[in-house]
Amino acid sequence: MLFPKDTLTREIKDLSGIWRFKADPGNRGREEKWHHQPLQDTIPMPVPASYNDITQDAALRDHIGDVWYEQTFIVPRSWSGDRMMLWVGSACHHAVVWVNGVEVASHKGGFLPFEADITGIAVPGRENRVTIVVNNVLNWQTLPPGRIKTFEDEKHPEGYRVQEYFHDFFNYAGLHRPVKLYRTSGLFIQDITVTTDVQGESGLIGYTVDCSQPEGEVRVRLLDEDGKEAATGKGSSGTLLVEKARLWKPLQAYLYTLHVELLHPDGQLADHYLLQVGIRTVKVEGTRFLINGEPFYFKGFGKHEDSDIRGKGLDHAVNVKDFNLLKWINANSFRTSHYPYAEELLELADREGIVVIGEVPAVGFTFFNYNDKVYTPDQANEETLAHHHDVLSDLIARDKNHPSVVMWSLANEAATFQDEAVPYFRQLADTARRLDPQRPITIVQWPLPDKCKVAQFFDVICVNRYYSWYQDPGALELVEHQVEWELTNWYRNFGKPVIMTEYGADAIAGFHQDPPVMFTEEYQEELLTRYHNVFDRLDFVIGEHVWAFADFATKQGITRINGNKKGVFTRQRQPKAAARMLRSRWGEMDEYPEKL
């Protein structure tokens, strides 16, 4: 699926803005067919945004079930006779879409886009109505998983229920990304796949163009950043040779623009699409991660799409601020923990040269207890695996052309210590390699190295560990011994490079004490420093991603003080003491090539 863009032939109407909104606490709207007529008794709701924090209503913040969105739009008369598509960037977690009362799409999976052909349903030259019902319920057949817990005791009202989930971030819901309308001709470009390679001073760009119909000629032109033609080609697939190519490099991005034209048999332009292309290679070799044949060390964070008021809603101001902070702190990468982020953010990463590990929303696949089974007929079962395959396939299809994305993560902290995980993740690893042979794959580990049963399927060992926080809390003197013992055993058991993808400590901004104690800024800084001492001694460690970039919202609980405070920036993006330490460390690391 191509991201909606204005081109020489395509036009877009962005339907983002204030929509009419109605919660459905009784989940009656589908049965009563609310989509057949304009919604009644609505409130205004911004799109894109999570709906949870917009009002002063705690019941809406914690709502379980359906909510309804509605907007009207006018299709230009000039679109008559054209193909009309409705594109939804994200609907967490299930959605059904109607246009003028007619169902046009249903979708499961909250962090990836879907679209519907509304040609013949939306009428040019008049007002049309789009209705979207969004459901936020999580179960064992969704990613991430969850379950509804009901109470049947005298302490709770009849019918009382809560949504349980096993991940440590708030279950924000709603239309998190834009909703767009766009037009194409009847003969159109369906998809474009780009691969890149480097030979000496030349770049090779392989391309494949999928078209709606076999007739028609495909032409491609590659322009450099000065708008000069760098290569041309004909046909639906081929290879472009770029002499003296400028490579896409971490923090030194160079982007070519690929123009793809589809011509009618009579030579008239039927469709046009443009794609930003970065020429680069990615490879794991021994204990090194190579970009363009040069060793790369991951410096950065796990982070979230999360900010005040808008929740997980796309916000360009927040995204640009975050990238400025990444550059200020001398980071070069992040992981999309724990779900695919907006494609607009990946385009920013392409442009800014920030390296990305793209992750499937398979978080919460463990109970942190070796005796509790996860892969059972009523939990993570064949239906779960099928959905996991679908989401992985959709993620790769969406993000395959982004040069910033260098590796796929297939899950976070899954129960990889159970025998049933072996066939489950072997199949997923095979799918990832089949769909994208160029990028390495990983899975982010929670069990100890002698317990993991699936690391052999992956190229890089990614590990989350919180010594001196969840294990031996407060015992900073144990950190270096424990971290070195564990990472050494990961390498000894599997012989693969290691990235510490999560490590850290909660720090409440403004809390200070010396000697350091937990929850102070001093403790967070000291804990990170002791981890770093170990990383610097181990040549098979190829990266460090602090958890987390910024504080973020979680469900309420006695271990969370108005959210997770492990950010080195506050939720409002102000630095804690650890941020300045990291800025100094990462800025100096480029002067020590022996680490690479």
PAPA-489383 format. One record per residue (C-alpha): residue number from 1; residue in three letters; x, y, z. Coordinates in Angstrom, 2 decimals. Example, Ala and Ser with C-alpha at 12.3 -4.5 7.8 and 13.67 -1.06 7.14 Angstrom:
REM PAPA-489383
    n  res       xx       yy       zz
    1  Ala    12.30    -4.50     7.80
    2  Ser    13.67    -1.06     7.14
//
This chain:
REM PAPA-489383
    n  res       xx       yy       zz
    1  Met     0.00     0.00     0.00
    2  Leu     1.44     3.33    -1.07
    3  Phe     1.33     6.26     1.34
    4  Pro    -1.13     8.89     0.02
    5  Lys     0.73    11.72    -1.72
    6  Asp    -0.07    14.60    -4.02
    7  Thr     1.60    13.88    -7.35
    8  Leu     1.22    14.90   -10.98
    9  Thr    -1.84    12.66   -11.24
   10  Arg    -3.03    12.07    -7.67
   11  Glu    -4.97    14.45    -5.45
   12  Ile    -5.56    14.27    -1.70
   13  Lys    -8.17    15.64     0.67
   14  Asp    -7.09    15.41     4.30
   15  Leu   -10.12    14.72     6.47
   16  Ser    -8.21    15.42     9.70
   17  Gly    -9.76    17.98    12.00
   18  Ile   -12.69    18.01    14.42
   19  Trp   -14.97    15.02    13.99
   20  Arg   -18.30    14.21    15.66
   21  Phe   -17.75    11.57    18.35
   22  Lys   -19.89     9.35    20.51
   23  Ala   -18.92     6.74    23.06
   24  Asp   -20.96     3.54    23.08
   25  Pro   -20.69     2.17    26.64
   26  Gly   -23.43    -0.38    26.01
   27  Asn   -21.98    -1.42    22.63
   28  Arg   -25.44    -0.93    21.10
   29  Gly   -24.48     1.08    18.03
   30  Arg   -23.77    -1.77    15.64
   31  Glu   -26.99    -3.58    16.46
   32  Glu   -28.98    -0.36    16.21
   33  Lys   -27.15     0.55    12.96
   34  Trp   -26.00     4.00    14.01
   35  His   -24.15     4.27    10.69
   36  His   -27.43     4.48     8.75
   37  Gln   -28.02     8.08     9.79
   38  Pro   -25.97    10.97    11.21
   39  Leu   -24.80    10.34    14.76
   40  Gln   -26.89    11.95    17.47
   41  Asp   -25.75    13.52    20.77
   42  Thr   -22.11    13.82    19.75
   43  Ile   -19.16    15.74    21.16
   44  Pro   -16.25    17.25    19.19
   45  Met   -13.16    15.04    18.90
   46  Pro    -9.86    15.84    17.18
   47  Val    -8.45    13.50    14.55
   48  Pro    -5.69    12.45    14.77
   49  Ala    -5.58    11.92    18.54
   50  Ser    -6.34     9.38    21.21
   51  Tyr    -9.74    10.16    22.66
   52  Asn    -8.82     9.15    26.23
   53  Asp    -7.33    12.40    27.56
   54  Ile    -9.36    14.92    25.54
   55  Thr   -12.30    15.35    27.94
   56  Gln   -12.69    15.60    31.72
   57  Asp   -14.63    12.33    31.77
   58  Ala   -12.79     9.51    33.57
   59  Ala   -15.30     7.03    32.15
   60  Leu   -14.21     7.92    28.61
   61  Arg   -10.54     7.73    29.58
   62  Asp   -11.06     4.18    30.81
   63  His   -13.76     3.18    28.29
   64  Ile   -13.87    -0.44    27.08
   65  Gly   -15.54    -1.17    23.77
   66  Asp   -16.85     0.82    20.81
   67  Val   -16.63     4.51    20.08
   68  Trp   -18.01     6.19    16.96
   69  Tyr   -16.53     8.87    14.73
   70  Glu   -18.28    10.76    11.95
   71  Gln   -17.26    13.37     9.41
   72  Thr   -18.72    14.82     6.24
   73  Phe   -16.74    15.63     3.12
   74  Ile   -17.31    16.86    -0.39
   75  Val   -15.79    15.04    -3.34
   76  Pro   -14.73    17.55    -6.04
   77  Arg   -16.75    17.34    -9.25
   78  Ser   -13.44    17.03   -11.09
   79  Trp   -13.03    13.56    -9.54
   80  Ser   -16.01    12.16   -11.48
   81  Gly   -15.06     8.98   -13.29
   82  Asp   -11.90     8.47   -11.22
   83  Arg   -11.03     5.84    -8.63
   84  Met   -11.62     7.20    -5.12
   85  Met    -9.89     5.76    -2.05
   86  Leu   -10.41     6.35     1.66
   87  Trp    -7.22     5.81     3.68
   88  Val    -7.15     5.42     7.48
   89  Gly    -3.69     5.76     9.01
   90  Ser    -4.46     4.02    12.31
   91  Ala    -7.52     2.86    14.24
   92  Cys    -6.80     1.19    17.60
   93  His    -7.53    -1.67    17.62
   94  His   -10.46    -2.80    15.45
   95  Ala   -12.49    -0.69    13.04
   96  Val   -15.42    -0.80    10.62
   97  Val   -15.90     2.02     8.11
   98  Trp   -19.09     3.06     6.36
   99  Val   -19.51     5.73     3.66
  100  Asn   -23.04     7.03     3.18
  101  Gly   -24.24     4.09     5.28
  102  Val   -22.49     1.46     3.13
  103  Glu   -19.78    -0.69     4.74
  104  Val   -16.51    -0.22     2.83
  105  Ala   -13.84    -1.68     5.14
  106  Ser   -13.12    -3.54     8.35
  107  His    -9.69    -3.89     9.88
  108  Lys    -7.96    -5.56    12.82
  109  Gly    -4.68    -4.13    14.09
  110  Gly    -4.31    -0.67    15.50
  111  Phe    -0.90     0.51    14.31
  112  Leu    -0.95     0.07    10.54
  113  Pro    -3.01     1.74     7.81
  114  Phe    -5.84     0.35     5.72
  115  Glu    -7.85     1.73     2.84
  116  Ala   -11.14     1.24     0.99
  117  Asp   -12.23     1.79    -2.57
  118  Ile   -15.27     4.07    -2.32
  119  Thr   -15.73     4.63    -6.06
  120  Gly   -19.45     4.62    -6.78
  121  Ile   -20.31     5.05    -3.10
  122  Ala   -19.00     8.56    -2.50
  123  Val   -20.71    10.96    -4.89
  124  Pro   -18.72    13.78    -6.52
  125  Gly   -20.17    17.25    -6.22
  126  Arg   -22.18    16.62    -3.05
  127  Glu   -21.73    16.10     0.66
  128  Asn   -20.85    12.58     1.77
  129  Arg   -20.65    11.05     5.23
  130  Val   -18.00     8.70     6.66
  131  Thr   -18.68     6.79     9.89
  132  Ile   -16.02     4.79    11.71
  133  Val   -16.57     2.62    14.75
  134  Val   -13.36     1.90    16.69
  135  Asn   -13.05    -0.81    19.34
  136  Asn   -10.18    -0.92    21.84
  137  Val   -10.71    -4.40    23.31
  138  Leu    -7.59    -6.57    23.53
  139  Asn    -7.67   -10.36    23.70
  140  Trp    -5.23   -13.17    23.01
  141  Gln    -5.91   -12.93    19.29
  142  Thr    -4.85    -9.28    19.04
  143  Leu    -1.43    -7.66    19.01
  144  Pro    -0.75    -6.63    21.68
  145  Pro    -2.73    -9.29    23.62
  146  Gly    -4.97    -8.79    26.62
  147  Arg    -8.14   -10.13    28.22
  148  Ile   -11.36    -8.84    29.71
  149  Lys   -11.73    -9.64    33.40
  150  Thr   -15.23    -9.74    34.87
  151  Phe   -16.16    -9.77    38.56
  152  Glu   -18.91   -11.88    40.09
  153  Asp   -18.68   -11.02    43.75
  154  Glu   -20.55    -8.80    46.14
  155  Lys   -17.77    -6.20    46.20
  156  His   -18.35    -5.23    42.56
  157  Pro   -21.49    -4.04    40.76
  158  Glu   -23.14    -6.52    38.41
  159  Gly   -21.46    -6.52    35.02
  160  Tyr   -18.31    -4.74    36.23
  161  Arg   -15.30    -5.53    34.06
  162  Val   -11.79    -4.28    33.36
  163  Gln    -9.44    -4.59    30.41
  164  Glu    -6.30    -6.42    31.46
  165  Tyr    -3.19    -6.18    29.33
  166  Phe     0.36    -7.30    29.85
  167  His     2.34    -4.38    28.43
  168  Asp     3.55    -1.34    30.32
  169  Phe     2.00     1.52    28.36
  170  Phe    -1.49     2.96    28.38
  171  Asn    -4.00     1.39    26.00
  172  Tyr    -4.70     4.59    24.12
  173  Ala    -7.38     4.25    21.47
  174  Gly    -9.06     6.11    18.63
  175  Leu    -8.03     7.43    15.24
  176  His    -4.36     8.06    15.97
  177  Arg    -3.28     9.09    12.48
  178  Pro    -4.84    11.08     9.64
  179  Val    -7.79     9.98     7.55
  180  Lys    -7.37    10.90     3.89
  181  Leu    -9.30    10.77     0.64
  182  Tyr    -7.39    10.47    -2.61
  183  Arg    -8.04     9.88    -6.29
  184  Thr    -6.27     8.01    -9.07
  185  Ser    -7.23     7.05   -12.60
  186  Gly    -8.55     3.56   -13.34
  187  Leu    -5.06     2.54   -14.46
  188  Phe    -2.82     3.08   -11.44
  189  Ile     0.36     2.09    -9.62
  190  Gln    -0.47    -0.34    -6.83
  191  Asp     2.92    -0.75    -5.18
  192  Ile     6.62    -0.05    -5.59
  193  Thr     9.46    -2.09    -4.11
  194  Val    13.00    -0.72    -4.02
  195  Thr    16.22    -2.48    -3.05
  196  Thr    19.68    -0.96    -3.03
  197  Asp    23.26    -2.15    -3.27
  198  Val    26.71    -0.59    -3.58
  199  Gln    29.48    -1.62    -5.98
  200  Gly    32.59     0.48    -5.67
  201  Glu    31.56     4.09    -6.22
  202  Ser    28.30     3.10    -7.92
  203  Gly    24.89     2.54    -6.42
  204  Leu    22.44    -0.04    -7.69
  205  Ile    18.70     0.52    -7.26
  206  Gly    16.50    -2.44    -8.04
  207  Tyr    12.85    -1.58    -8.53
  208  Thr     9.59    -3.44    -9.10
  209  Val     6.36    -1.64    -9.96
  210  Asp     3.01    -3.41    -9.50
  211  Cys     0.22    -1.96   -11.63
  212  Ser    -3.53    -2.43   -11.56
  213  Gln    -3.58    -3.77   -15.12
  214  Pro    -0.94    -5.32   -17.38
  215  Glu    -1.34    -2.78   -20.17
  216  Gly     0.56     0.45   -19.97
  217  Glu     4.21     1.37   -20.00
  218  Val     6.27     2.08   -16.86
  219  Arg     9.01     4.70   -16.92
  220  Val    11.24     5.66   -14.01
  221  Arg    13.53     8.64   -13.43
  222  Leu    15.90     9.09   -10.54
  223  Leu    16.76    12.65    -9.48
  224  Asp    19.45    13.68    -7.01
  225  Glu    18.94    16.28    -4.30
  226  Asp    19.78    19.05    -6.76
  227  Gly    17.05    17.88    -9.11
  228  Lys    19.51    16.51   -11.65
  229  Glu    18.77    13.27   -13.43
  230  Ala    20.92    10.44   -12.05
  231  Ala    19.41     7.45   -13.90
  232  Thr    16.41     6.38   -15.99
  233  Gly    14.71     3.11   -16.79
  234  Lys    11.76     1.49   -18.53
  235  Gly     9.63    -1.50   -17.66
  236  Ser     7.87    -2.69   -14.54
  237  Ser    11.13    -3.96   -13.04
  238  Gly    14.80    -3.28   -13.51
  239  Thr    18.00    -1.95   -12.01
  240  Leu    19.25     1.62   -12.09
  241  Leu    22.99     2.28   -12.08
  242  Val    23.94     5.46   -10.21
  243  Glu    27.55     6.43   -10.87
  244  Lys    29.46     8.13    -8.08
  245  Ala    26.46     7.57    -5.83
  246  Arg    25.91     9.56    -2.67
  247  Leu    25.13     7.03     0.06
  248  Trp    22.53     7.27     2.81
  249  Lys    24.52     7.17     6.06
  250  Pro    23.55     7.44     9.72
  251  Leu    23.22    11.15    10.60
  252  Gln    24.35    11.97     7.02
  253  Ala    21.25    11.21     5.02
  254  Tyr    21.24    11.62     1.26
  255  Leu    17.97    10.99    -0.54
  256  Tyr    17.33    10.53    -4.23
  257  Thr    13.81    10.90    -5.60
  258  Leu    12.42     8.10    -7.76
  259  His     9.68     9.25   -10.12
  260  Val     7.53     6.39   -11.41
  261  Glu     5.22     7.06   -14.34
  262  Leu     2.56     4.71   -15.72
  263  Leu     1.43     5.49   -19.27
  264  His    -1.73     4.54   -21.09
  265  Pro    -1.20     2.53   -24.30
  266  Asp    -1.66     5.80   -26.20
  267  Gly     1.25     7.39   -24.31
  268  Gln    -0.82     9.62   -22.01
  269  Leu     0.18     9.77   -18.35
  270  Ala    -2.14     7.56   -16.28
  271  Asp    -0.44     7.67   -12.88
  272  His     2.61     9.16   -11.22
  273  Tyr     4.19     8.47    -7.84
  274  Leu     7.42     9.64    -6.25
  275  Leu     9.47     7.88    -3.65
  276  Gln    12.45     8.98    -1.55
  277  Val    15.31     6.49    -1.96
  278  Gly    18.43     6.15     0.16
  279  Ile    21.22     4.02    -1.28
  280  Arg    22.74     1.92     1.48
  281  Thr    23.52    -1.66     2.49
  282  Val    22.92    -3.46     5.77
  283  Lys    24.62    -6.64     6.93
  284  Val    25.50    -8.55    10.09
  285  Glu    29.00    -9.97     9.89
  286  Gly    30.51   -11.75    12.87
  287  Thr    30.08    -9.46    15.86
  288  Arg    29.52    -6.33    13.77
  289  Phe    26.49    -4.59    12.34
  290  Leu    27.53    -3.02     9.03
  291  Ile    25.89    -0.12     7.22
  292  Asn    27.55     0.47     3.84
  293  Gly    30.25    -1.94     4.96
  294  Glu    31.18     0.21     7.96
  295  Pro    30.63    -0.87    11.60
  296  Phe    27.64     0.80    13.23
  297  Tyr    27.05     1.14    16.98
  298  Phe    23.44     1.79    18.04
  299  Lys    23.20     4.79    20.39
  300  Gly    19.70     5.76    21.35
  301  Phe    16.46     4.67    22.93
  302  Gly    13.35     2.70    23.11
  303  Lys    10.59     5.28    22.91
  304  His     6.85     5.66    22.49
  305  Glu     4.37     7.61    20.44
  306  Asp     3.12     9.36    23.55
  307  Ser     2.59    12.96    24.63
  308  Asp     0.31    15.11    26.73
  309  Ile    -3.36    15.40    25.75
  310  Arg    -3.07    13.77    22.30
  311  Gly    -1.83    10.40    23.66
  312  Lys    -0.64     8.42    20.65
  313  Gly    -2.06    10.85    18.12
  314  Leu     0.29    11.97    15.35
  315  Asp     1.75    15.39    16.12
  316  His     4.38    16.85    13.80
  317  Ala     5.54    19.39    16.37
  318  Val     6.24    16.65    18.93
  319  Asn     8.00    14.49    16.33
  320  Val    10.28    17.29    15.16
  321  Lys    11.05    18.20    18.78
  322  Asp    11.95    14.56    19.49
  323  Phe    14.31    14.43    16.52
  324  Asn    15.99    17.65    17.63
  325  Leu    16.47    16.09    21.07
  326  Leu    17.89    12.91    19.51
  327  Lys    20.45    15.01    17.65
  328  Trp    21.17    17.16    20.72
  329  Ile    21.90    14.08    22.83
  330  Asn    24.10    12.60    20.05
  331  Ala    21.84     9.58    19.52
  332  Asn    21.75     7.87    16.15
  333  Ser    18.88     5.38    16.46
  334  Phe    15.70     4.20    18.17
  335  Arg    13.42     1.18    18.24
  336  Thr     9.70     1.59    17.49
  337  Ser     8.84     0.00    20.79
  338  His     6.43    -1.66    20.83
  339  Tyr     4.48    -1.19    17.60
  340  Pro     4.88     0.39    14.16
  341  Tyr     5.07     4.18    14.34
  342  Ala     3.47     6.59    11.89
  343  Glu     4.97     6.54     8.41
  344  Glu     5.35    10.31     8.62
  345  Leu     7.84     9.74    11.45
  346  Leu     9.81     7.25     9.37
  347  Glu    10.02     9.77     6.53
  348  Leu    11.51    12.18     9.05
  349  Ala    14.00     9.50    10.10
  350  Asp    14.92     8.97     6.43
  351  Arg    15.56    12.68     6.04
  352  Glu    17.49    13.14     9.29
  353  Gly    19.60     9.98     9.06
  354  Ile    18.24     8.37    12.21
  355  Val    18.49     4.56    12.19
  356  Val    15.33     2.63    13.14
  357  Ile    14.57    -0.88    14.34
  358  Gly    10.98    -1.52    13.26
  359  Glu     8.96    -3.64    15.69
  360  Val     5.77    -5.69    15.43
  361  Pro     3.22    -4.95    18.22
  362  Ala     3.80    -8.36    19.83
  363  Val     4.41    -7.09    23.35
  364  Gly     3.00    -8.80    26.43
  365  Phe     3.57   -12.38    25.29
  366  Thr     4.75   -13.48    28.72
  367  Phe     3.65   -13.58    32.34
  368  Phe     7.24   -13.24    33.65
  369  Asn     6.82   -16.63    35.24
  370  Tyr     8.51   -19.67    33.78
  371  Asn     5.63   -21.93    34.89
  372  Asp     2.75   -20.04    33.23
  373  Lys     2.08   -21.21    29.67
  374  Val     1.48   -18.59    26.97
  375  Tyr     1.08   -20.71    23.83
  376  Thr    -2.15   -22.58    24.60
  377  Pro    -5.38   -23.22    22.65
  378  Asp    -7.19   -20.41    24.50
  379  Gln    -4.32   -17.89    24.55
  380  Ala    -1.55   -17.47    21.95
  381  Asn    -2.98   -19.98    19.47
  382  Glu    -3.15   -20.56    15.71
  383  Glu    -5.41   -17.54    15.25
  384  Thr    -2.88   -15.40    17.12
  385  Leu    -0.06   -16.71    14.95
  386  Ala    -2.05   -16.01    11.77
  387  His    -2.64   -12.43    12.90
  388  His     1.04   -12.11    13.84
  389  His     1.95   -13.17    10.28
  390  Asp    -0.51   -10.64     8.85
  391  Val     0.82    -7.75    10.92
  392  Leu     4.43    -8.66    10.17
  393  Ser     3.65    -8.86     6.45
  394  Asp     1.82    -5.53     6.51
  395  Leu     4.65    -3.87     8.43
  396  Ile     7.27    -5.02     5.93
  397  Ala     5.04    -4.07     3.00
  398  Arg     4.58    -0.56     4.41
  399  Asp     8.14     0.18     5.54
  400  Lys    10.29    -1.87     3.14
  401  Asn    11.45     1.20     1.18
  402  His    12.60     3.33     4.12
  403  Pro    16.41     3.49     4.27
  404  Ser    16.23     4.40     7.96
  405  Val    14.72     1.01     8.82
  406  Val    17.65    -1.43     9.12
  407  Met    16.22    -4.36    11.09
  408  Trp    12.88    -5.97    11.97
  409  Ser    11.98    -6.92    15.54
  410  Leu     9.35    -9.66    15.63
  411  Ala     8.36    -9.38    19.31
  412  Asn     9.27    -7.80    22.63
  413  Glu     9.85    -9.88    25.77
  414  Ala     7.91   -12.91    24.55
  415  Ala     7.93   -16.23    26.41
  416  Thr    10.78   -17.58    24.32
  417  Phe    11.72   -20.00    27.11
  418  Gln     8.74   -22.28    26.33
  419  Asp     8.99   -25.19    23.90
  420  Glu     5.93   -23.97    22.00
  421  Ala     7.77   -20.76    21.12
  422  Val    10.08   -22.67    18.79
  423  Pro     7.62   -23.47    15.98
  424  Tyr     5.80   -20.17    16.56
  425  Phe     8.82   -17.93    16.02
  426  Arg    10.52   -20.18    13.47
  427  Gln     7.56   -19.60    11.16
  428  Leu     7.61   -15.85    11.77
  429  Ala    11.35   -15.67    11.13
  430  Asp    10.90   -17.57     7.87
  431  Thr     8.16   -15.12     6.82
  432  Ala    10.33   -12.10     7.56
  433  Arg    13.28   -13.48     5.59
  434  Arg    11.07   -14.41     2.65
  435  Leu     9.44   -10.98     2.48
  436  Asp    12.67    -9.03     3.03
  437  Pro    15.92   -10.93     2.41
  438  Gln    17.98    -7.74     2.78
  439  Arg    17.35    -6.74     6.39
  440  Pro    18.49    -8.64     9.50
  441  Ile    15.85    -9.77    11.99
  442  Thr    15.79    -9.89    15.78
  443  Ile    13.52   -10.58    18.73
  444  Val    13.86    -8.68    21.99
  445  Gln    14.61   -11.16    24.76
  446  Trp    13.46   -11.32    28.37
  447  Pro    14.53   -14.79    29.63
  448  Leu    18.10   -15.51    30.62
  449  Pro    20.38   -16.92    27.92
  450  Asp    20.26   -20.51    29.16
  451  Lys    16.45   -20.47    28.97
  452  Cys    15.91   -18.96    25.50
  453  Lys    14.93   -21.45    22.80
  454  Val    14.60   -19.25    19.69
  455  Ala    17.67   -16.98    19.44
  456  Gln    19.15   -19.26    16.77
  457  Phe    16.53   -18.02    14.28
  458  Phe    17.69   -14.41    14.47
  459  Asp    20.71   -12.34    13.44
  460  Val    21.15   -10.10    16.48
  461  Ile    20.53   -10.75    20.18
  462  Cys    18.50    -7.92    21.71
  463  Val    18.15    -7.99    25.48
  464  Asn    16.04    -6.07    27.99
  465  Arg    17.34    -6.15    31.56
  466  Tyr    16.83    -4.06    34.71
  467  Tyr    19.50    -5.07    37.18
  468  Ser    19.46    -2.91    40.30
  469  Trp    15.85    -1.99    39.56
  470  Tyr    13.45    -4.93    39.24
  471  Gln    16.24    -7.33    40.25
  472  Asp    18.17    -6.47    43.41
  473  Pro    16.59    -3.01    43.68
  474  Gly    18.97    -0.38    44.98
  475  Ala    22.08    -2.57    44.75
  476  Leu    24.14    -0.51    42.32
  477  Glu    27.27    -2.39    43.40
  478  Leu    25.94    -5.53    41.64
  479  Val    25.21    -3.97    38.26
  480  Glu    28.52    -4.50    36.50
  481  His    28.96    -8.07    37.70
  482  Gln    25.44    -9.07    36.68
  483  Val    25.38    -7.31    33.32
  484  Glu    28.75    -8.69    32.27
  485  Trp    27.79   -12.21    33.38
  486  Glu    24.56   -12.15    31.36
  487  Leu    25.80   -10.52    28.14
  488  Thr    28.86   -12.78    28.07
  489  Asn    26.59   -15.81    28.30
  490  Trp    24.36   -14.59    25.49
  491  Tyr    27.40   -14.35    23.26
  492  Arg    28.91   -17.61    24.47
  493  Asn    25.66   -19.52    23.87
  494  Phe    24.72   -18.07    20.46
  495  Gly    27.80   -16.34    19.00
  496  Lys    25.86   -13.32    17.78
  497  Pro    26.24    -9.58    18.35
  498  Val    24.25    -8.12    21.24
  499  Ile    22.28    -4.91    21.67
  500  Met    21.01    -3.93    25.10
  501  Thr    17.60    -2.68    23.93
  502  Glu    16.28    -1.74    27.37
  503  Tyr    18.02    -0.78    30.60
  504  Gly    17.30     2.03    33.00
  505  Ala    15.64     3.28    36.16
  506  Asp    12.70     5.50    37.04
  507  Ala    13.71     9.04    37.95
  508  Ile    11.24    11.67    39.08
  509  Ala    12.41    15.01    37.75
  510  Gly    13.62    17.19    40.62
  511  Phe    14.19    14.31    43.07
  512  His    17.80    14.37    44.29
  513  Gln    19.85    12.51    46.86
  514  Asp    23.53    11.72    47.25
  515  Pro    24.55     8.93    47.71
  516  Pro    21.99     7.94    45.09
  517  Val    18.72     6.24    46.01
  518  Met    16.02     4.87    43.76
  519  Phe    13.74     7.32    41.90
  520  Thr    16.26    10.17    42.07
  521  Glu    17.99    11.64    39.05
  522  Glu    21.36    10.68    40.56
  523  Tyr    20.36     7.02    40.77
  524  Gln    19.25     6.88    37.13
  525  Glu    22.50     8.46    35.99
  526  Glu    24.68     6.20    38.12
  527  Leu    22.86     3.04    37.05
  528  Leu    23.26     3.88    33.36
  529  Thr    26.93     4.67    33.86
  530  Arg    27.60     1.27    35.41
  531  Tyr    25.93    -0.49    32.47
  532  His    28.10     1.55    30.11
  533  Asn    31.26     0.43    31.87
  534  Val    30.37    -3.13    30.90
  535  Phe    29.38    -2.32    27.31
  536  Asp    32.74    -0.65    26.78
  537  Arg    34.57    -3.84    27.84
  538  Leu    32.67    -6.23    25.53
  539  Asp    33.49    -6.07    21.83
  540  Phe    30.41    -8.11    20.83
  541  Val    28.05    -5.44    22.22
  542  Ile    26.97    -3.36    19.21
  543  Gly    24.48    -1.00    20.77
  544  Glu    22.79     0.57    23.75
  545  His    19.17     1.74    23.76
  546  Val    18.24     3.32    27.06
  547  Trp    14.72     2.78    28.32
  548  Ala    13.30     5.25    27.75
  549  Phe    13.52     8.38    25.66
  550  Ala    10.78    10.22    27.56
  551  Asp     8.35     9.50    30.39
  552  Phe     5.08     8.05    29.15
  553  Ala     1.59     7.11    30.28
  554  Thr     0.74     3.69    31.70
  555  Lys    -2.29     2.15    33.32
  556  Gln    -2.65     3.01    36.99
  557  Gly    -0.77     0.83    39.45
  558  Ile     1.24     0.94    42.65
  559  Thr     4.55     0.65    40.74
  560  Arg     3.80     3.65    38.51
  561  Ile     3.69     7.26    39.66
  562  Asn     1.47     8.95    37.06
  563  Gly     3.15     6.88    34.36
  564  Asn     6.55     5.35    33.71
  565  Lys     9.35     7.71    34.74
  566  Lys    12.27     5.92    33.08
  567  Gly    12.60     8.62    30.46
  568  Val    15.79    10.65    30.38
  569  Phe    13.44    13.42    29.27
  570  Thr    10.17    14.23    31.00
  571  Arg     6.93    13.72    29.10
  572  Gln     7.17    17.44    28.30
  573  Arg    10.62    16.78    26.77
  574  Gln    12.74    18.46    29.45
  575  Pro    16.11    16.80    30.23
  576  Lys    16.93    15.02    33.46
  577  Ala    20.51    14.69    34.68
  578  Ala    21.01    11.42    32.77
  579  Ala    20.32    13.19    29.48
  580  Arg    23.37    15.40    29.86
  581  Met    25.50    12.41    30.81
  582  Leu    24.36    10.55    27.68
  583  Arg    24.99    13.62    25.54
  584  Ser    28.58    13.69    26.74
  585  Arg    29.12     9.93    26.42
  586  Trp    27.63     9.55    22.96
  587  Gly    29.33    12.68    21.69
  588  Glu    32.71    11.31    22.78
  589  Met    32.15     7.77    21.47
  590  Asp    32.84     8.77    17.87
  591  Glu    36.38     9.50    18.98
  592  Tyr    36.90     5.86    20.01
  593  Pro    36.78     3.76    16.83
  594  Glu    38.13     0.71    18.68
  595  Lys    34.61     0.22    20.09
  596  Leu    33.42    -0.29    16.53
//
